Amino acid sequence: MREISAEQITEAVARLCVDACTHLPEDVVAALERSLQREESPLGKEVLAQILANARLARERRLPICQDTGFTSVLLELGQEAHVTGGDLCRAVNAGVRRGYQEGLLRLSVLDHPLRRKNTGDNTPAAVHVEIVPGDRLKIRVMPKGGGCENMSTLRILKPSEGEEGLMRFVVESVFNAGPNACPPLVVGVGIGGTFDLCAHLAKRALFRALGEPSPDPDNARLERELLARVNNTGLGPSGLGGRITALAVNVESYPCHITALPAAVNIQCHAARHKEAVL
């Protein structure tokens, strides 16, 4: 049994929170650079150039890419042969979020209750999901996600008779209805199947996958290509000001479902598609 200390986890999460908020991932930068070459609208090209310049300045000056440093989602893959010592796993994660946001001088956006609406003062608690996997390592993936794009996300239980075409129509409508509010160009996470709650989780997990990395499932990969083409044909463009590039990628995750339902969720990510990971 391999031991991983709670303090190691806290240190790693704190570092990842700051890095995610200040360093746009290379796959996202590369996708934005490719989009700049493909965009035909002069205004759209200007928006993309400004997004890239902002990302460069944030990295160089270690400043937040966006003022909304988000609600922190943390995905943990804990090896079944690993043992966390010196504290509780989820408490260690939240201690890391607290440390990262305070030491990184990141905006605190979490409220203690949806109706009382008092700020917790340290951006905790995070949304923590734990999956037990083979091995003796702990993989930590951190995503600070802003309210503008999260608020535009949707879930619907489609009728099985609506099929693939109904699914694609739902995804494209969700993106189009979000308009400029979600800060395009977007990354669109799509969850298909499972149950009401699992479907939404699949859509969020899809956003952690690197851009340009297709689904290993051939049907999902085909859906990703078709959906990206349809989303970009809406003409929303960068910042919703018109153009060819409305989305950088569409990532699809699926799971078996009940015979009576076709659950579908769309979790929208803005152009500041921030996520970092570490393995302990």
Order of alpha helices (4+ residues) and beta strands (2+ residues): beta-alpha-alpha-alpha-beta-beta-alpha-beta-beta-alpha-beta-alpha-beta-alpha-alpha-beta-beta-beta
